[in-house]
Amino acid sequence: MAQIHLQLGMGRRAVNFARQRMFSTGLDFYRQYQPDENADDTSIRSYMGIIYWSFLKEGGKETSRSEVEAYLNLLLDERNKISEFRQKEVSEAVDGLRELIKKRHS
């Protein structure tokens, strides 16, 4: 299993860390991946943002305002080309993260 993990691209590894609720590590991997791989990979950014929002919506706690902003920025990245079937989910996550910033971090 560890061998397979190491063979994944940095973007997929970032998503895997997000799935495991290791959100800061996921962001670190994403930041490392961005210059090396396809930085226009909407699916990586949208998966990470949606996973993060789902965690918070289920009662999880963010570690900082900068973490919330980082995941919001992944979803709002101008390079994103969100497919029609995913637009509602992304829109919900964006609205939720914005509201969280307003409520908890104003």
VENMODA-V258911 format. One record per residue. PSI is psi as a letter, one per 20 degrees, with the letter a starting at -180 (none if undefined). OMEGA is omega as a letter, one per 30 degrees, with the letter a starting at -180 (NA if undefined). Layout:
BEGIN
((PSI,OMEGA) (PSI,OMEGA))
END
This chain:
BEGIN
((g,l) (h,l) (g,l) (g,l) (g,a) (h,a) (i,l) (q,l) (r,a) (h,l) (g,l) (h,l) (h,l) (g,l) (g,l) (g,l) (h,l) (g,l) (h,l) (j,l) (k,l) (m,a) (h,l) (h,l) (g,l) (g,l) (g,l) (g,l) (g,l) (g,a) (h,l) (h,a) (h,a) (g,a) (h,a) (h,a) (a,a) (n,a) (i,l) (k,a) (n,a) (h,a) (h,l) (g,a) (g,a) (g,l) (g,a) (g,a) (g,l) (g,l) (g,a) (g,a) (g,l) (g,l) (g,a) (g,a) (h,l) (j,l) (j,l) (r,a) (p,l) (q,l) (h,a) (r,l) (h,a) (h,l) (g,l) (g,l) (h,l) (g,l) (h,l) (g,l) (h,l) (g,a) (h,a) (j,a) (p,a) (i,l) (i,a) (p,l) (n,a) (p,l) (q,a) (g,a) (i,a) (i,a) (g,a) (g,a) (g,l) (g,l) (g,l) (g,l) (g,l) (g,l) (g,a) (g,l) (h,l) (g,a) (g,l) (g,l) (g,a) (g,a) (g,a) (i,a) (k,l) (none,NA))
END
